[in-house]
């Protein structure tokens, strides 16, 4: 029951981040993209956690899948940060 509650908390956090990325215009385009990327990762991690919770995956498989999911999201976030600095560098030049 505690794992289910934690997983629902993760899902609510991800949905909140998606709502913020969609509705708050204070962030730049790159900030909104980063929020969407983090929210997407949280939703995927929650899905894997639910798979472990319901017995579709064992604990070890869940860890491996979460680790493999983290790699593309870190790469995407690094690209967003790099693009942000690249665009800001061109505007300042």
NORQUIMO-V534677 format. One record per backbone hydrogen bond with DSSP energy under -1.0 kcal/mol. CO is the residue of the C=O (numbers start at 1). NH is the residue of the N-H. If there is no record, write none. Layout:
BEGIN
CO,NH
CO,NH
END
This chain:
BEGIN
1,5
2,6
3,7
4,8
5,9
6,10
7,11
8,12
9,13
10,14
11,15
12,16
13,17
14,18
15,19
16,20
17,21
18,22
19,23
20,24
28,32
29,33
30,34
31,35
32,36
33,37
34,38
35,39
36,40
37,41
38,42
39,43
40,44
41,45
42,46
43,47
44,48
45,49
46,50
47,51
48,52
49,53
50,54
51,56
51,57
58,62
59,63
60,64
61,65
62,66
63,67
64,68
65,69
66,70
67,71
69,73
70,74
71,75
72,76
73,77
74,78
75,79
76,80
77,81
78,82
79,83
80,84
81,85
82,86
83,87
84,88
85,89
86,90
87,91
88,92
END
